[in-house]
């Protein structure tokens, strides 16, 4: 059965009038629109005193300088291949290897150090009674303590737990399951958990460039200050990303493991971590790609990375700078393909 066009339009109008509206969102949109109009109208001050014709000519000159220098002289693009090979074998390969090495070392260090903190940072796992399960005797809906009866030789008499008051004889040790929270102070949930999450926030709040500058002042101009700066910053970021994955993971298997007497470390290492490993890989490679770009930028502090070569060629050899930019971008694309391939293999 189909509705006529007037009835359909009337239903749409009713739905439109009944939709939820947010004054905050509407006000924010109007504010952003006003700021955009103001920025557009004040463009004369932002662009400086150069006339449009001069700016356009500068732009054309810049595009011309991006063409490899042998091609500008001869017009033959085949000469760009030996030119690019010379740049790659001269310092490009060394700078590329150092950039990748710094990124790999930083992301591996940050991952190794962040994993032990995840059980503490989790609001469900880091509390004194994980997932609401506190050390005590297993109870049923009526609050009766449950245990599994066994015979004199240790064999189970029944396949399921039964109330203790209904059975006489020996029982197995009760499972640790009690949904009642303890009355004592929860040091893990109120102190260690927030302190760990604050540590993550503090680590990612300080920019990598400032960390690298300070560490170079302490350790000297070498590779390790860059590695440590990226590792500290990504420690905070991975702590937040991995923590969100753990918080949103399915807890049914973890609760069952706790009910069977597993500790936090075993539950995280044997139950939660394998379940969310693919999600961890996504964020791991995402931050690795960011580390490659950050290591490139940090090379401007004086360490031989792709960023150092870009800084040395900027303003004089734009064609060489473009080559180094494309060289770094190719690494990111290869890393993305590798990440996709690994995750597809793990899904099989």
C-alpha positions, 0 to 999 in steps of 0.5 A: 500500500502506497501513500499519496504525495500530500499524505507523504509530505504531511508526514514529513512535515510532522517529523520535521517539526517533532525533531530534536533541536539543540540551541548550542549546536545552532549557536555554534554553527552561526558563530562559525559562519560569522567567523568564516565571513569575517576571515573572508572579508579581512583577507586583504590584511591577511595576504599582505601588501603584495598585489594579486599579480605578484602573488600569482607569479610567485606561485607559478615560479614555485611550480616551475621550481618543483620540476627536477632541475635536469628536466628544466634544462633539457625538457626530457623527463627521462633525465629525472630518473638518474637525478632521483637515484642520485638523491636517494643513494647520496643521503636519501636512503640513510635519512629514510632508514633513520626516520623509519628506525626512530619511528619503529623504536618509538612505537614499540617502546611506547606499546611495551610500556603501555600494556602493563598499565591498561589493567590499572587504567580500565575503570572496570578492570582496575577497581578492587572488585573488577566488573563488580565481582568481589572476593567472596562466596558464590551466591544465588538470586536468594543470597544463599551460598553455593558450592558443589558437593563431592563424595569422600573420594573427591568426585562431584556428586552433582553437575551444578552448584546447589545451596549449602543449606540443602546438602550435607557433606564435603564441598569443593572450594566456592567460586569467588563471585559476589556482586556486593562491593566491599565497604573498605576503601577502594585504593585501586579504583580511587587512586591508582586508576585515576593516577594512571589515566592522568599519567596518560594525559600528561604524557600526551599533553606535552608536544613531541617537539618540546620533549625532543628539544629538552632531551637533546639538551640533556643527552646531546644531538643523537637519535635517542632523544627523538626516540624517547620524545616520540615514545613518551608522547605516544605512551599517552596516546596509546594509553587512551586509545587502547584503554577505550578499546578495553573499556568497550570490549565484551566483558562476559568472558572476562567476568566468567574468568574472574568467577573461576578464580583468574586474577587481573593479569591473567584475565587481561592477558588471556581473555581481553588482549586476544579478543581486542588484538585486531583493534590494537593493531589498527591503532598501533599502525596508525600511531606508527604512521604518525611517528614516521611523520613526527620523526621527519619533522623532528629531524629539523632539530639537527638529526639526519632524517628526511626532515633535516634534508627538507630543511637544508633544501627549502628555499633553494632546491624545491625539487629536491625537497619535493623528492624527499616529501614523496619519499616519506609519503611512500613509506606511509603508503607501504605501512598502510598496505602492510597493516591491511594485509596483516589484519586480513590474515588475522581474520582468516 
